[in-house]
Amino acid sequence: MTEWIDRWVAEHTEDLSSWRRHIHAHPELARHEYATTEFVATRLIAAGLEPEILPGGTGLTCDVGPDGPRVALRADMDALPLQEATGAPYASMVTGVSHACGHDAHTTILLGAGLALAQAPELPVGVRLIFQPAEEVMPGGALDAVAAGALQDVSRIFALHCDPRLEAGRVGVRLGAITSAADTVELILDSPGGHTSRPHLTTDLVYALGTVITGLPGMLSRRIDPRTSTVMVWGAVTAGQAPNAIPQSGRLVGTVRTGDHDTWALLEPMVHEIVDGLLAPTGVRYQLNYRRGVPPVVNDEVSTRLFESAIAAIGPDAMSDTPQSGGGEDFSWYLEEVPGAMARLGVWSGVGPQLDIHQPTFDLDERALGVGVKVMANLPLAAAGVL
């Protein structure tokens, strides 16, 4: 049934590598993916397809196959504000910008899958390719794509994400939450200040900071079921300079993450309640800015089984388990609208260290590109009976 997919990949292995290396060498930051969008659109048009650029000018959608209910396949396109240090001949040519999260591979894989599907003898269902901008920022490009109608007539949506912990040739699947919600907490404190010999005559801002630094994560751990994988971690704290002066201002910034969608809905009011209770006795004035990020990506059962079927079609040893990640992914916004699933694509060569994403030395084994194309192209075939 999938011989034509295998044949397409075999005939275009060099193209996949060339496309990925071109995109890798010319990275573009969120909502500035103009050249990447043009690169993809040009190749889709050459195949007789009709891509539509998203209203923001970057990212695009493209339909393949018959009209009616569709399966959507999504890839993100943006790079990170990070200087590359791989030393590869195709390394980033843009100072301070690099594809350190594998979005060059995601884009290449979806382009390959789209072109392969366009040459299919017959497709049982329609397919929508979604090349999404701005995954690395909040609010992310998934919200832009949804607002632009990218999910109109879409019944299910699927995506892959590079995983350097899995060897190339393997794909990790998980039922339920595969990523976490990720929110940001910023606390700004204000005090009249004073001499450290007379804290009783003012409000001790540093003491108040310390109370929240330990108290908020501790109280959350007692108020929330630990099985939800909820964690609060501070990333920065600033206040004062002199050892004998109580400062007038201070700032705390951190993240709250959870793997449970219902818990995510409770976090913001709970954080406000706890902070108010902790700071009220201190007398310190404060401003709490709670910024909701993204919900967790929660793979539904039917979509997960379809992913398993698409992976099994490429070989008996391709499928792997994968743990839930504490990171956030704006693919979750699509799943607020339609069911779907994300899987993890192994990109480790099997030799040497497993370099993590978002590191300046991150690179991938390009054998994973063909595997990704096969899985993505198999998904519409697997989904035909459940739309």
N, C-alpha and C positions, 0 to 999 in steps of 0.2 A: 504493500500500500504506500510506503514512503520511499520507494527506490528513487523516485524523481527528486526528492529532497536530498538524499545522499549523493546523487549524481550532480546536482547543482552545487553542493558544497565542494565536492571534489574538483569540479571544473573552475571554481572561483576562490580557491584557498589563497592564491596570491593576491587577488583583488581585496579580499577581506583584510589581509595584512597591510596592504598598501593604503586602504581607506583609513584603517585605524591609526596607522603611523602619521598620515597627513593630519587627521583631526588632533592627534596627540601633539604634534609639533606646532599646531596653531590653535591653542586653547583660548576660550573666551569666557569671561565671567557672566554671572547670572544676568539675564535680560539684555545681554549684548552678544548673543550667539548668532550674529547676522551671517558671517561667512560659513559657519557650520550649517545653518539652515539652508543657505544657498547650495552648499555642497550636496546635501541630502536631496533637496528638491530637484536639482539638475539631473541626478541619476534616476529619480523616480519618473520624471517627465520623459527621459530618454527611453524608459521602459513602457511608455504609453499610458502611464498613470496620471492622475490629476490632483497633485497635492494642494492643500489650502494653507497658506501661512496664517498663523494665529494673529489676532488683532494687534498685539503688541509689537509685531514685526519680527519676532523670533519664535522658533518652534513651529510645528506644522502638524496637520493631520492628513491622512491619505487613505481612501477606501479601496479595498481590493475584493473582487468576487461579487457574488449576487447581492441584490438589495434585500432588505428585511432585517430581522434581528441579527446583530453582529457581535463578534468577539473582538475586544480591543486588546492590542499589544502595545505596551508603553516602554519608552526609553527616555532617560534624561540626558541633557546635552551640555550642561554648563561645567566649567572648570572651577578650581579653587584658587584663592589668592595666596599661593604657596610657591616658593622658588624650587624648581626641580633640581635634584642632585643625583640622578641616575647615571649620567654620563653616556646615555644611549645615543646612537647616531640620529635617532628621530626625536631627541629630547625637545622640550618646549623652546620655541624661539621667542617667546614673550616673557620678558623679565618679570618675575614675581607672580606668574600665573602658570598653573600646570594641571594636568589631568591626573591627580593623585587619588581619585576615587573610582576610576574605571569607567567614567561616563563616555570616554572615547570608545571603549569596547561596547558599552550598551548601545550607543548610537550605531556603530558598525553592525552589530548583530541584528538590530531591528531593520536596518537598511537591507541587509542580506536576506533576512526572512521575508521582507516585503517583496523584494525582487524575485525570490524563489517562488513565493505564492502567486505572483503575477504570471509565472510560467507553468502553473499547475495545470494538468490535463482538465481537472474540474474541481471546484471547491464546493463542499456541501453547505457552507455557511459564509456569509460575508465577514470581512475582517477590516477593522480600522486600526491603522498605525498611528500612534500618538508619540511624536517626538517633542518632548516637553522641555521648555527652558526652566532655569531658575529653581532647581531642586535644593541647592545648597544654601538658600536664604529663606528667611521667614518674614512675611508670608510667602510661600513658595509658588512656583509656577503651576502646580497641579490645580490650585484654585482658579488661576487664570484660564487654564484649559477647560475646566468644568464650566466656568462662566461663559466661555465661548461656544459651548454646545458640543464639546468633544465626546460626551457620553450619550448624545442623542441616538436612540435606536440601539444602544449597546446593552447587551444582556449580562456579559461578564468581562472582566479585565484581568490581564496577567502581566507580570514583569519579572525580570531577572536582575540580580545585583551581584557584582563580583565579590568573591570571598577568598582571600589569600590563605585561609586555613584549610581549604579543600584543594585537593590535587586536580589539575586540569583533566577533564574527562568525567568528572563527577559533578552532580547537581544535588544540593541539599534541599529537602522539603520538610515542612512542619505544619501540622494542623493547629489552628488557633493563632495566638499572638506570636509573630516572628520578630517584631521590633517593639519599641516602647514609645509611649507618649513622652514628650520632652518639653517642659515649660521652664520659663526663666523667672526668677524672683530677684527683684532689686529693692533694697531697703535703704532709704536715706534718712539719717538721724540728725537731729538738731538740738543743741544745748547752749545755754549762756556761757558755758566754759567756766574756768576758774583755776585756782591753785590746788595742787594735789594735796596740800596740807589741810584743806578745808572742803572736802567733798560734800559735807553736810549742808554747805551754803549754796550749792548749785545742784545740777543734775549730772551724774557721772556717766558721760556718754560711752566711754570705753567699757565700763561695767555693763551697760545696757547692751552694747554690741556682743560682749562675751555671753551674756544671758541668751541672746537669740542664736548665736553661733552654735551653742550646744543644745539649747532648749528646743528649737524648732525641729531639727532632725530627730531628736529624742522623742518628742511628743508625737510626731507623725508615726514613728515606729511603734508607738503604743496605741494609736488610734486606728491604724489601718492593718488589715489582715496581711501578715508577712508573705502569704502565698501569692499576693499580687505583684511581687517583685518591685515594690515601691521604694525609692531611695532619694534622699535629699542630700546634696553635697554642695558646699560653698566653694567657689572658685576664686574669689577675690575679696579682700577686706582692706579698707583704707581709713585712717583716722590719725590726726595729730602728728607732732614732730618732736616736741620737747618732753623730756622725762618728768618735768615738774609742772606741766600744764595740762589740765583737763581740756580736751579739744572741743571746739564748738560744732564740728560737723564730722560725720562719718558715713561710710557707704559699705554695704554688703551686696554681693552678687553671687548667685548660685543657680543650680538647676534642680528641678523635681522631675523624676522619671517614674513611670509605672507601666507595667505590662498589661494592665486591666482597664478596659474601656469604661466600665462603670465607676471605677475608682477615679479615673481621670476627671470625670464630671464633678466629683466631690472635692477635689484638691484645692481649687482656688478659694472657696468660702472657708474651708478648714484652715488654710494657711493664714488668712486674715484673722480668723478667730483666735488662733494660737498666738500669733505675733502680738495682737492687742492684749491678750492676757499676760504675756511675758513682760511687755513694756509698761503697762499701766502702773505698776508699783514704782518704777524708776523715775517717772515724771518727764522722761525724754520725749520730745516731739518727734514724730516720724511720718514718712510718706512711703507707703508700700506699693510698688508697681509689680503686679503679677501679669506676665505675658504668656498667654497660652500659645503653645507651639503647634505640634501636630499630634493627632491621636495615634494610638498604636496600629500597626498593620496587623489585622486579624484575618487570617486565611480561613474561609468557610470550608465546610467539609467537601462539598461537591467540587469546588474549584481545586482543592488540594488533591483530590483523587484524579482529576483531569491532568494536573501537573504530573502526578505519578505515572499516569498512562503515557504521556508525551515523553517522559524521561525513559521509561522502560523500553520504548520503541527504538531507542538508539543503542541499547545494549544491556545485558543482565547485571553488569557491575556499575552502571552509571549512577544509580540512585543512592543517596546518603541521607541520614538524619542530620538535623542542624539545630543548634540551641537557639533560644530566644536571645536577641541582642538588646542591650540597653540603649542603643542609638535610636534616633528618630528618622523617619522617612516620609516625605509628603505624598507618596503613593497611597497612604492611608486616606487621604481626602477623597480619592476615587471610590474607595470602599465604603464611604459614608453614603454613596449614591447607588452603587451596584455591587453585587458580590464579586469576589475575585481572590487572587492569591499572588504572592511573590515567592520566588525560590532563589536559592543562592548558587551561583555559578562558580565552580572551582577554577582558580587561575594560578595556583601554585605549581611550579615546575616539578616539584618532588625532590629537588636538590637545593641545599642551602637554606638560609633562614626564611621564615614566612613573614615577609615584610607587610605590615599592616597598611590599610588604606589611610589616607590623610597624612602620610609620611612623605617627605621629599624624595625618598629613595624607592617609593612604590612603583613596581612595574608588573607585568603579567605575562604568562605563557600564552602565546597567540594560538596554540592548539585549542584553547578554550573558545575561540571565536566560532569555529565550525560547529562545536558542540552546542553553543548558544543558538546558532541559526537553526539547527535541527530541532531543538526543543521548542523554540518559538513557532517554527513552521508546523510542527506536529500538533500544537495546541488547538488550532481550529478544527483539525480532523478529529481530535479526541472529543471536542466539545459538541460536535454535530448532533449527537443524540440527546442532548440535555437542554438545548435552547427552546 
